[in-house]
Amino acid sequence: KPVTDGMVADPQGRVYAGDIEQQALVRFVDGEVQRLSVDERIRWIDGMDRGSDGRLYLSCSALNEVLLRSEGTVRAGGPYSILRVTPPGIGP
């Protein structure tokens, strides 16, 4: 089971979360974990929301890279991203 942060559910009851150890987006369906995306830009998904079009918006804070670090290190560690993802089964 992944270590997660930043979670949201869709109208079908599927729960999406960030897998902070694998730099991944996962989905929980019927008790199973589905890895949807692994990407180096996914740096500790800290928040997540669903748009009206069904897309997911992920805020990546890179917490594991900045906790207890100097302000200069935090600034140099950017950019801190907001990513837009279209989950499988959404859209045309």
N, C-alpha and C positions, 0 to 999 in steps of 0.2 A: 504494500500500500504506500502511496506517495505521501511525503510531507507536504502539506498544502497551505496556501494562503490565498486570499482574494477569491471569493466564491460567488456564483450567481446561478439561479435556476431558470429554465425556460418554461413556457406554458405546458409543455409535454411532461414536465417533471424531471427532466435531465439536469443534473447538476454539473457545472463546469468549475474547474479550479486550476490554480497554478501549482505545478509540481516544482517546488523551489530547489530541489536537489538536482533535477535533470534538465533545468531550463526548458520546461515543457508546459503545454496546456493539455489538461486531461478532462475527460467527461466520465461521470458515473451514471451507468444505465443498468437497472435491474441488478445492482450489487456488483457489477463488473466495472473495472477501470479501463477506459479506452484512451490511449495516448493519441491526441489529435495533431499536435505540432511540437517539434523540438527545434529550437532556434537560439543561437547565441544572443539575439536581441531580447529574448525573454529573460530578463534579469530580475528575479523575485517579483512575481506578480503580486502586488499589494492590494489592488482593488480591481473590480471588474463590474461591468454593467452591460446590459443588453439594449441595443438600439431598437427603434420601432421597426426597422427592416430585418431584425433577427440577428444582425451582426453583433459580435462581442467587442467591447472596448476594454483593453487591458492597460492598467497603469503599472509600470515597472519601476520599482524604487531602488533596486540593487542594494537592499538593506545589508546583505551579507558582506558587501564590499565597503560599506561606509560606516557601520556601527563602530563607535569608539575611535574614530579617525579624526584627524585635523580638518579644519574647514577647507584648507587648500587641497587636501586629498579628496574630499567629498566633491569639490568643484571640478577637479581634474577627472573624476570618475564618470562624469556625464558623457553623453546626454542620457537623461532619464526620460524614457519614452512612454508614449501612449500609442499602443498598437491596435489596429482594427483587424479582426479575424472573422471570416465567414465559416461557421462550422459546417461540416458535411450535412447534407439534407436541407440546407437553408438556401433560398433564392431559386432563380430560374434554372 
